[in-house]
Amino acid sequence: MNPRLALRVGTLLAAIVLTILALDQWWQEREATQPLSWQPEYQASLWAPLRNGSLTLGDLSAVLGEGRLWMISADGEPRLVSRHSLEAERQPWEVTASIALDPQQTASLVQARGWRADMPDQPVGTDIGRALADYPVERLSLIPEQPLKLVRIIATFGQPDWQMPVEQGEAWIYAREGVVVAVGEEQAHSIMFGLRAE
C-alpha cells in the first residue's frame, strides 16, 4: 500500500471513530436530560396501586419477580421488607418494599426471629413471603447503583413542592405524587414512593 493511500485510509478510520464517539457522547447527554423511563412504565402496576393502598407483596412480586424478605432495623424499630432487583436506565437498582404488618404480627415475628435493634439485617424464609402475599406494601424505595443527575428527577417529576434539609443533604418532596427524593451533592441517591398526606 502506498503511503498516500494509507494516510487516506487512516484519516477515514479516525473520522469514523471520532464520529462514533461524538454520537455516543451526544446520546448520553440527551439521555441525561430525559425523564426516568421506568416511572411511566410502572404507573399502572406499581405507583397507582401503592398510592391508593391496594398494592400487595404478591402484586409486587408479579411485576418485579420474587424478592427476598428481610427483618431490618428502621430507626431502632423492627421492619419487614422485601428486596427486589430492577434493571433500568442502564444500571441496576435495588427496590425495597416495606410490608404493612400490625403491631401484633410484628411482635410475633420479632419473637420468632429473636430480633434485636442492634442486629444486622436478617433474611426471612420464602415460606413467610408466600404467606404474606396478600399483605399491603406501605412504601417502595428505589436506589440506583450510581446516583442520578437532578435534571433527570426534574424531567420526571417537575420541581419539588418542598425541599427539606436533612442530615446528609435535602429531601425533595413531591406531595401530589407521594414521592420523596434523597438529594446530596447535587445528585439523587434514592427515590421513595408511598408518602401519605397524613
C-alpha positions as CSV (number, residue, x, y, z in Angstrom):
1,M,0.0,0.0,0.0
2,N,1.4,3.3,-0.9
3,P,1.9,6.0,1.8
4,R,-0.7,8.3,0.3
5,L,-3.5,5.6,0.3
6,A,-2.5,4.5,3.9
7,L,-2.9,8.2,5.0
8,R,-6.3,8.4,3.4
9,V,-7.5,5.2,5.0
10,G,-6.1,6.2,8.4
11,T,-7.8,9.6,8.2
12,L,-11.1,7.9,7.2
13,L,-10.9,5.5,10.1
14,A,-10.1,8.3,12.5
15,A,-13.1,10.3,11.3
16,I,-15.4,7.3,11.7
17,V,-14.1,6.6,15.3
18,L,-14.5,10.3,16.2
19,T,-18.0,10.4,14.8
20,I,-19.0,7.3,16.8
21,L,-17.5,8.8,20.0
22,A,-19.3,12.1,19.3
23,L,-22.6,10.3,18.7
24,D,-22.2,8.3,21.9
25,Q,-21.5,11.4,23.9
26,W,-24.5,13.2,22.4
27,W,-26.7,10.2,23.2
28,Q,-25.5,10.1,26.8
29,E,-26.1,13.9,27.2
30,R,-29.5,13.6,25.6
31,E,-30.4,10.6,27.8
32,A,-29.2,12.5,30.9
33,T,-32.0,15.1,30.5
34,Q,-34.8,12.6,29.7
35,P,-37.4,11.5,32.3
36,L,-36.8,8.2,34.0
37,S,-38.2,5.5,31.7
38,W,-39.4,3.2,34.5
39,Q,-41.7,5.9,36.1
40,P,-44.5,5.7,33.4
41,E,-43.7,2.0,32.7
42,Y,-44.8,1.0,36.2
43,Q,-47.5,3.7,36.7
44,A,-50.5,1.3,36.4
45,S,-48.9,-1.8,38.0
46,L,-47.0,-0.2,41.0
47,W,-47.3,3.5,41.6
48,A,-51.1,3.9,41.3
49,P,-51.9,0.9,43.4
50,L,-49.4,2.0,46.0
51,R,-51.0,5.4,46.1
52,N,-54.5,4.0,46.6
53,G,-53.3,1.4,49.1
54,S,-54.1,-1.7,47.0
55,L,-50.5,-2.8,46.2
56,T,-49.7,-6.2,47.8
57,L,-46.5,-8.1,48.2
58,G,-47.9,-10.6,45.7
59,D,-48.6,-7.9,43.2
60,L,-45.1,-6.5,43.6
61,S,-43.6,-10.0,43.1
62,A,-45.7,-10.5,39.9
63,V,-44.2,-7.3,38.4
64,L,-40.6,-7.4,39.6
65,G,-40.1,-11.1,40.4
66,E,-39.9,-12.7,43.7
67,G,-37.8,-10.8,46.2
68,R,-36.1,-11.7,49.4
69,L,-37.6,-10.9,52.8
70,W,-35.5,-9.2,55.5
71,M,-36.1,-8.1,59.1
72,I,-34.3,-4.8,59.4
73,S,-33.9,-2.0,62.0
74,A,-35.6,1.2,60.9
75,D,-34.6,3.8,63.4
76,G,-34.4,1.1,66.1
77,E,-37.8,-0.3,65.2
78,P,-38.3,-3.7,63.5
79,R,-39.5,-3.6,59.9
80,L,-40.2,-6.4,57.4
81,V,-39.0,-5.5,53.9
82,S,-38.8,-7.3,50.6
83,R,-35.8,-6.5,48.4
84,H,-36.1,-6.8,44.6
85,S,-33.8,-6.0,41.7
86,L,-34.7,-3.8,38.7
87,E,-32.6,-3.2,35.6
88,A,-33.3,0.3,34.2
89,E,-31.6,3.4,32.9
90,R,-28.5,1.3,32.0
91,Q,-27.9,0.3,35.6
92,P,-29.1,-2.0,38.4
93,W,-31.5,-0.6,41.0
94,E,-32.4,-2.1,44.4
95,V,-36.1,-1.9,45.2
96,T,-37.1,-2.2,48.8
97,A,-40.7,-2.7,49.7
98,S,-41.9,-2.0,53.3
99,I,-44.6,-4.6,54.2
100,A,-47.5,-3.4,56.4
101,L,-47.8,-5.6,59.5
102,D,-50.0,-4.8,62.5
103,P,-48.2,-4.4,65.9
104,Q,-49.2,-8.0,67.0
105,Q,-47.9,-9.5,63.8
106,T,-44.6,-7.5,64.1
107,A,-44.2,-8.6,67.8
108,S,-44.8,-12.2,66.8
109,L,-42.2,-12.1,64.1
110,V,-39.7,-10.3,66.4
111,Q,-40.2,-13.0,69.0
112,A,-40.0,-15.9,66.5
113,R,-36.8,-14.4,65.0
114,G,-35.2,-13.4,68.3
115,W,-34.7,-10.0,66.7
116,R,-33.0,-7.1,68.4
117,A,-32.5,-3.5,67.2
118,D,-28.7,-3.9,67.2
119,M,-28.7,-6.9,64.9
120,P,-27.7,-6.7,61.3
121,D,-30.4,-7.3,58.7
122,Q,-31.8,-10.8,58.9
123,P,-33.1,-12.9,55.9
124,V,-36.6,-14.3,56.4
125,G,-37.7,-17.6,54.8
126,T,-39.5,-17.6,51.4
127,D,-42.4,-19.6,53.1
128,I,-43.2,-16.5,55.1
129,G,-43.1,-14.4,51.9
130,R,-45.7,-16.7,50.3
131,A,-47.9,-16.5,53.4
132,L,-47.7,-12.7,53.3
133,A,-48.5,-12.4,49.5
134,D,-51.8,-10.6,50.3
135,Y,-50.3,-8.1,52.7
136,P,-50.1,-4.4,51.6
137,V,-46.9,-2.6,50.7
138,E,-46.6,0.7,52.5
139,R,-43.6,2.1,50.7
140,L,-41.3,1.4,47.8
141,S,-37.7,2.8,47.8
142,L,-35.6,2.7,44.7
143,I,-31.8,3.1,45.0
144,P,-29.7,3.3,41.8
145,E,-26.2,1.8,41.7
146,Q,-25.0,5.2,40.6
147,P,-26.6,8.5,41.7
148,L,-28.8,10.4,39.2
149,K,-28.4,13.9,37.9
150,L,-31.0,16.2,39.3
151,V,-32.1,17.2,35.8
152,R,-33.5,13.6,35.4
153,I,-35.5,14.0,38.6
154,I,-36.9,17.3,37.4
155,A,-37.6,16.0,34.0
156,T,-39.6,13.1,35.6
157,F,-41.4,14.8,38.5
158,G,-41.0,18.5,37.9
159,Q,-39.9,21.0,40.5
160,P,-40.3,19.7,44.1
161,D,-43.2,21.0,46.2
162,W,-40.8,21.3,49.1
163,Q,-37.1,21.0,49.7
164,M,-36.4,19.9,53.3
165,P,-32.9,20.0,54.8
166,V,-31.9,16.6,56.2
167,E,-28.7,15.3,57.8
168,Q,-27.0,14.4,54.6
169,G,-28.5,16.9,52.1
170,E,-32.1,17.5,51.2
171,A,-35.3,15.7,50.8
172,W,-37.2,16.8,47.7
173,I,-40.9,16.2,48.4
174,Y,-43.5,15.7,45.6
175,A,-46.7,15.6,47.7
176,R,-49.2,15.0,44.8
177,E,-47.2,12.0,43.6
178,G,-46.4,10.8,47.1
179,V,-42.6,10.8,46.3
180,V,-39.6,11.8,48.3
181,V,-36.1,12.0,46.6
182,A,-33.0,11.9,48.7
183,V,-30.6,14.6,47.3
184,G,-27.0,15.1,48.2
185,E,-24.0,16.7,46.5
186,E,-26.2,17.8,43.5
187,Q,-27.3,14.2,42.8
188,A,-30.3,12.0,43.6
189,H,-29.4,8.9,45.7
190,S,-32.8,7.3,46.2
191,I,-36.5,7.7,45.3
192,M,-39.2,6.7,47.8
193,F,-42.8,6.2,46.7
194,G,-45.6,6.0,49.2
195,L,-45.6,9.3,51.0
196,R,-49.0,9.7,52.6
197,A,-50.8,13.1,53.3
198,E,-51.2,12.3,57.0
